[in-house]
Amino acid sequence: MSAVSFPKKSIFVCDGSKCGKHKEIKKYFKDAIKDAGLKDQVEVIKMECTDRCKHAPIVCLQPHNEWFAELTIWKARQVFEEQILAKKGV
Ligand code: FES
């Protein structure tokens, strides 16, 4: 039986009907993870609608349960730098 591996951190990106229109957010995080060489530590996971559609796009970081609403690329970059890159070892 092969061993299963799990990421240290997960970026849950809402893929519901409203948030899912903001495909640039998911693409940004995937590219940023790849560029930072963190593919084995951080994973982007699509999640279903969380009933916060008015504030799309919604993103949630785990394991620290940090939620972000109305993300723009600029804000996504800031979140990635502050919550993923700056806390690599956390
Ligand atoms: S579509 Fe994202 S919260 Fe509903």
Backbone and ligand atoms as CSV (ligand in chain L), in Angstrom:
chain,resi,resn,atom,element,x,y,z
A,1,MET,N,N,0.844,-1.190,0.000
A,1,MET,CA,C,0.000,0.000,0.000
A,1,MET,C,C,0.883,1.244,0.000
A,2,SER,N,N,0.601,2.203,-0.889
A,2,SER,CA,C,1.422,3.407,-0.939
A,2,SER,C,C,0.996,4.396,0.150
A,3,ALA,N,N,1.984,5.175,0.601
A,3,ALA,CA,C,1.714,6.145,1.665
A,3,ALA,C,C,1.000,7.361,1.083
A,4,VAL,N,N,0.087,7.878,1.841
A,4,VAL,CA,C,-0.619,9.081,1.411
A,4,VAL,C,C,0.084,10.286,2.017
A,5,SER,N,N,0.186,11.365,1.259
A,5,SER,CA,C,0.819,12.568,1.804
A,5,SER,C,C,-0.187,13.706,1.828
A,6,PHE,N,N,-0.022,14.573,2.807
A,6,PHE,CA,C,-0.915,15.720,2.955
A,6,PHE,C,C,-0.085,16.992,3.018
A,7,PRO,N,N,-0.629,18.114,2.524
A,7,PRO,CA,C,0.121,19.369,2.560
A,7,PRO,C,C,0.165,19.943,3.977
A,8,LYS,N,N,1.190,20.774,4.241
A,8,LYS,CA,C,1.257,21.471,5.533
A,8,LYS,C,C,0.183,22.534,5.610
A,9,LYS,N,N,-0.073,23.170,4.457
A,9,LYS,CA,C,-1.088,24.222,4.393
A,9,LYS,C,C,-1.977,24.004,3.184
A,10,SER,N,N,-3.219,24.422,3.332
A,10,SER,CA,C,-4.159,24.306,2.222
A,10,SER,C,C,-4.820,25.652,1.979
A,11,ILE,N,N,-4.999,25.959,0.718
A,11,ILE,CA,C,-5.719,27.168,0.336
A,11,ILE,C,C,-7.024,26.700,-0.291
A,12,PHE,N,N,-8.107,26.848,0.462
A,12,PHE,CA,C,-9.415,26.440,-0.042
A,12,PHE,C,C,-10.019,27.611,-0.809
A,13,VAL,N,N,-10.241,27.395,-2.079
A,13,VAL,CA,C,-10.785,28.446,-2.944
A,13,VAL,C,C,-12.210,28.054,-3.308
A,14,CYS,N,N,-13.151,28.930,-2.994
A,14,CYS,CA,C,-14.552,28.629,-3.301
A,14,CYS,C,C,-14.733,28.520,-4.820
A,15,ASP,N,N,-15.423,27.464,-5.209
A,15,ASP,CA,C,-15.664,27.241,-6.631
A,15,ASP,C,C,-17.173,27.218,-6.923
A,16,GLY,N,N,-17.926,27.910,-6.069
A,16,GLY,CA,C,-19.362,28.005,-6.284
A,16,GLY,C,C,-19.676,28.892,-7.484
A,17,SER,N,N,-20.956,29.105,-7.750
A,17,SER,CA,C,-21.344,29.810,-8.980
A,17,SER,C,C,-20.863,31.264,-9.021
A,18,LYS,N,N,-20.768,31.931,-7.878
A,18,LYS,CA,C,-20.270,33.324,-7.867
A,18,LYS,C,C,-18.746,33.369,-7.797
A,19,CYS,N,N,-18.192,32.727,-6.810
A,19,CYS,CA,C,-16.732,32.767,-6.634
A,19,CYS,C,C,-16.009,32.105,-7.805
A,20,GLY,N,N,-16.610,31.070,-8.335
A,20,GLY,CA,C,-15.971,30.316,-9.406
A,20,GLY,C,C,-15.710,31.132,-10.661
A,21,LYS,N,N,-16.395,32.279,-10.775
A,21,LYS,CA,C,-16.157,33.159,-11.935
A,21,LYS,C,C,-14.785,33.839,-11.850
A,22,HIS,N,N,-14.249,33.901,-10.645
A,22,HIS,CA,C,-12.960,34.576,-10.429
A,22,HIS,C,C,-11.833,33.556,-10.576
A,23,LYS,N,N,-11.702,33.008,-11.766
A,23,LYS,CA,C,-10.712,31.946,-12.007
A,23,LYS,C,C,-9.287,32.443,-11.802
A,24,GLU,N,N,-9.098,33.755,-11.907
A,24,GLU,CA,C,-7.748,34.306,-11.776
A,24,GLU,C,C,-7.189,34.089,-10.362
A,25,ILE,N,N,-8.069,33.983,-9.374
A,25,ILE,CA,C,-7.595,33.818,-7.996
A,25,ILE,C,C,-6.957,32.435,-7.820
A,26,LYS,N,N,-7.672,31.413,-8.250
A,26,LYS,CA,C,-7.131,30.055,-8.134
A,26,LYS,C,C,-5.836,29.920,-8.938
A,27,LYS,N,N,-5.836,30.498,-10.142
A,27,LYS,CA,C,-4.644,30.435,-10.984
A,27,LYS,C,C,-3.472,31.147,-10.307
A,28,TYR,N,N,-3.762,32.312,-9.718
A,28,TYR,CA,C,-2.691,33.054,-9.045
A,28,TYR,C,C,-2.054,32.194,-7.950
A,29,PHE,N,N,-2.898,31.601,-7.082
A,29,PHE,CA,C,-2.342,30.811,-5.972
A,29,PHE,C,C,-1.558,29.606,-6.495
A,30,LYS,N,N,-2.073,28.933,-7.500
A,30,LYS,CA,C,-1.353,27.767,-8.052
A,30,LYS,C,C,0.001,28.186,-8.607
A,31,ASP,N,N,0.011,29.289,-9.359
A,31,ASP,CA,C,1.273,29.776,-9.925
A,31,ASP,C,C,2.245,30.216,-8.829
A,32,ALA,N,N,1.714,30.912,-7.816
A,32,ALA,CA,C,2.569,31.420,-6.736
A,32,ALA,C,C,3.206,30.266,-5.965
A,33,ILE,N,N,2.432,29.205,-5.732
A,33,ILE,CA,C,2.955,28.028,-5.024
A,33,ILE,C,C,4.072,27.394,-5.843
A,34,LYS,N,N,3.836,27.260,-7.135
A,34,LYS,CA,C,4.834,26.663,-8.026
A,34,LYS,C,C,6.098,27.521,-8.065
A,35,ASP,N,N,5.920,28.828,-8.242
A,35,ASP,CA,C,7.063,29.744,-8.326
A,35,ASP,C,C,7.884,29.751,-7.037
A,36,ALA,N,N,7.198,29.569,-5.905
A,36,ALA,CA,C,7.897,29.594,-4.617
A,36,ALA,C,C,8.501,28.234,-4.281
A,37,GLY,N,N,8.282,27.239,-5.131
A,37,GLY,CA,C,8.820,25.905,-4.875
A,37,GLY,C,C,8.152,25.216,-3.694
A,38,LEU,N,N,6.873,25.511,-3.498
A,38,LEU,CA,C,6.166,24.961,-2.328
A,38,LEU,C,C,5.121,23.910,-2.692
A,39,LYS,N,N,5.237,23.333,-3.874
A,39,LYS,CA,C,4.212,22.391,-4.339
A,39,LYS,C,C,4.032,21.184,-3.414
A,40,ASP,N,N,5.077,20.818,-2.707
A,40,ASP,CA,C,4.948,19.669,-1.807
A,40,ASP,C,C,4.448,20.065,-0.422
A,41,GLN,N,N,4.269,21.378,-0.195
A,41,GLN,CA,C,3.850,21.839,1.135
A,41,GLN,C,C,2.506,22.544,1.162
A,42,VAL,N,N,2.152,23.169,0.052
A,42,VAL,CA,C,0.913,23.966,0.012
A,42,VAL,C,C,0.068,23.493,-1.165
A,43,GLU,N,N,-1.223,23.339,-0.909
A,43,GLU,CA,C,-2.108,22.826,-1.945
A,43,GLU,C,C,-3.335,23.728,-2.092
A,44,VAL,N,N,-3.768,23.915,-3.321
A,44,VAL,CA,C,-5.007,24.652,-3.582
A,44,VAL,C,C,-6.122,23.619,-3.728
A,45,ILE,N,N,-7.180,23.819,-2.970
A,45,ILE,CA,C,-8.305,22.879,-2.986
A,45,ILE,C,C,-9.589,23.647,-3.267
A,46,LYS,N,N,-10.357,23.151,-4.210
A,46,LYS,CA,C,-11.638,23.790,-4.518
A,46,LYS,C,C,-12.646,23.389,-3.450
A,47,MET,N,N,-13.425,24.359,-2.990
A,47,MET,CA,C,-14.499,24.026,-2.058
A,47,MET,C,C,-15.827,24.525,-2.636
A,48,GLU,N,N,-16.877,23.952,-2.132
A,48,GLU,CA,C,-18.209,24.343,-2.598
A,48,GLU,C,C,-18.622,25.661,-1.960
A,49,CYS,N,N,-19.695,26.215,-2.447
A,49,CYS,CA,C,-20.232,27.480,-1.938
A,49,CYS,C,C,-20.416,27.431,-0.428
A,50,THR,N,N,-19.987,28.507,0.236
A,50,THR,CA,C,-20.129,28.581,1.695
A,50,THR,C,C,-21.157,29.628,2.098
A,51,ASP,N,N,-22.030,29.984,1.178
A,51,ASP,CA,C,-23.110,30.963,1.432
A,51,ASP,C,C,-22.600,32.354,1.805
A,52,ARG,N,N,-21.513,32.739,1.206
A,52,ARG,CA,C,-21.007,34.104,1.383
A,52,ARG,C,C,-20.851,34.751,0.010
A,53,CYS,N,N,-21.726,34.353,-0.879
A,53,CYS,CA,C,-21.610,34.720,-2.294
A,53,CYS,C,C,-21.540,36.224,-2.529
A,54,LYS,N,N,-22.214,36.999,-1.679
A,54,LYS,CA,C,-22.198,38.462,-1.842
A,54,LYS,C,C,-20.783,39.015,-1.725
A,55,HIS,N,N,-19.912,38.237,-1.104
A,55,HIS,CA,C,-18.550,38.709,-0.862
A,55,HIS,C,C,-17.521,37.917,-1.672
A,56,ALA,N,N,-17.969,37.372,-2.780
A,56,ALA,CA,C,-17.080,36.591,-3.654
A,56,ALA,C,C,-15.936,37.449,-4.177
A,57,PRO,N,N,-14.787,36.811,-4.399
A,57,PRO,CA,C,-14.443,35.427,-4.140
A,57,PRO,C,C,-13.959,35.191,-2.710
A,58,ILE,N,N,-14.308,34.010,-2.207
A,58,ILE,CA,C,-13.989,33.614,-0.833
A,58,ILE,C,C,-12.841,32.608,-0.851
A,59,VAL,N,N,-11.909,32.804,0.084
A,59,VAL,CA,C,-10.764,31.892,0.218
A,59,VAL,C,C,-10.558,31.606,1.702
A,60,CYS,N,N,-10.184,30.405,2.030
A,60,CYS,CA,C,-9.912,30.022,3.421
A,60,CYS,C,C,-8.578,29.298,3.499
A,61,LEU,N,N,-7.725,29.755,4.405
A,61,LEU,CA,C,-6.427,29.092,4.598
A,61,LEU,C,C,-6.495,28.182,5.810
A,62,GLN,N,N,-5.972,26.980,5.634
A,62,GLN,CA,C,-5.854,26.026,6.745
A,62,GLN,C,C,-4.383,25.660,6.893
A,63,PRO,N,N,-3.895,25.412,8.095
A,63,PRO,CA,C,-4.653,24.982,9.264
A,63,PRO,C,C,-5.063,26.101,10.212
A,64,HIS,N,N,-4.855,27.358,9.882
A,64,HIS,CA,C,-5.136,28.425,10.839
A,64,HIS,C,C,-6.520,29.042,10.684
A,65,ASN,N,N,-7.322,28.495,9.790
A,65,ASN,CA,C,-8.708,28.928,9.627
A,65,ASN,C,C,-8.833,30.441,9.406
A,66,GLU,N,N,-8.059,30.948,8.452
A,66,GLU,CA,C,-8.120,32.367,8.123
A,66,GLU,C,C,-8.953,32.518,6.858
A,67,TRP,N,N,-9.972,33.363,6.935
A,67,TRP,CA,C,-10.895,33.541,5.812
A,67,TRP,C,C,-10.687,34.906,5.170
A,68,PHE,N,N,-10.855,34.944,3.865
A,68,PHE,CA,C,-10.699,36.190,3.115
A,68,PHE,C,C,-11.856,36.331,2.147
A,69,ALA,N,N,-12.378,37.562,2.041
A,69,ALA,CA,C,-13.511,37.824,1.160
A,69,ALA,C,C,-13.139,38.894,0.143
A,70,GLU,N,N,-13.864,38.883,-0.963
A,70,GLU,CA,C,-13.685,39.900,-2.006
A,70,GLU,C,C,-12.215,40.043,-2.413
A,71,LEU,N,N,-11.584,38.911,-2.581
A,71,LEU,CA,C,-10.163,38.922,-2.948
A,71,LEU,C,C,-9.959,39.468,-4.355
A,72,THR,N,N,-8.978,40.307,-4.478
A,72,THR,CA,C,-8.489,40.732,-5.787
A,72,THR,C,C,-7.126,40.070,-5.957
A,73,ILE,N,N,-6.568,40.176,-7.125
A,73,ILE,CA,C,-5.220,39.624,-7.324
A,73,ILE,C,C,-4.234,40.316,-6.388
A,74,TRP,N,N,-4.403,41.629,-6.234
A,74,TRP,CA,C,-3.510,42.374,-5.358
A,74,TRP,C,C,-3.610,41.851,-3.928
A,75,LYS,N,N,-4.841,41.639,-3.436
A,75,LYS,CA,C,-5.035,41.123,-2.080
A,75,LYS,C,C,-4.559,39.675,-1.957
A,76,ALA,N,N,-4.778,38.896,-3.006
A,76,ALA,CA,C,-4.335,37.497,-2.994
A,76,ALA,C,C,-2.815,37.441,-2.873
A,77,ARG,N,N,-2.139,38.339,-3.570
A,77,ARG,CA,C,-0.675,38.394,-3.498
A,77,ARG,C,C,-0.234,38.728,-2.071
A,78,GLN,N,N,-0.926,39.695,-1.481
A,78,GLN,CA,C,-0.620,40.104,-0.109
A,78,GLN,C,C,-0.855,38.931,0.861
A,79,VAL,N,N,-1.968,38.228,0.697
A,79,VAL,CA,C,-2.279,37.070,1.544
A,79,VAL,C,C,-1.208,36.000,1.387
A,80,PHE,N,N,-0.814,35.738,0.157
A,80,PHE,CA,C,0.192,34.702,-0.085
A,80,PHE,C,C,1.522,35.082,0.569
A,81,GLU,N,N,1.916,36.326,0.409
A,81,GLU,CA,C,3.192,36.752,0.985
A,81,GLU,C,C,3.163,36.730,2.512
A,82,GLU,N,N,2.061,37.214,3.079
A,82,GLU,CA,C,1.994,37.333,4.546
A,82,GLU,C,C,1.630,36.023,5.239
A,83,GLN,N,N,0.768,35.236,4.627
A,83,GLN,CA,C,0.266,34.041,5.304
A,83,GLN,C,C,0.974,32.755,4.882
A,84,ILE,N,N,1.574,32.750,3.730
A,84,ILE,CA,C,2.239,31.523,3.265
A,84,ILE,C,C,3.757,31.697,3.281
A,85,LEU,N,N,4.265,32.685,2.565
A,85,LEU,CA,C,5.715,32.850,2.483
A,85,LEU,C,C,6.339,33.248,3.814
A,86,ALA,N,N,5.746,34.230,4.503
A,86,ALA,CA,C,6.328,34.717,5.748
A,86,ALA,C,C,6.197,33.714,6.890
A,87,LYS,N,N,5.272,32.754,6.745
A,87,LYS,CA,C,5.049,31.775,7.823
A,87,LYS,C,C,5.359,30.370,7.336
A,88,LYS,N,N,6.365,30.256,6.485
A,88,LYS,CA,C,6.696,28.962,5.870
A,88,LYS,C,C,6.866,27.853,6.909
A,89,GLY,N,N,7.556,28.162,7.985
A,89,GLY,CA,C,7.835,27.119,8.972
A,89,GLY,C,C,6.731,26.907,9.982
A,90,VAL,N,N,5.693,27.749,9.959
A,90,VAL,CA,C,4.641,27.710,10.983
A,90,VAL,C,C,3.551,26.726,10.595
L,1,FES,S1,S,-20.097,30.934,-4.570
L,1,FES,FE1,FE,-18.524,31.295,-3.130
L,1,FES,S2,S,-19.571,31.647,-1.290
L,1,FES,FE2,FE,-21.130,31.136,-2.701
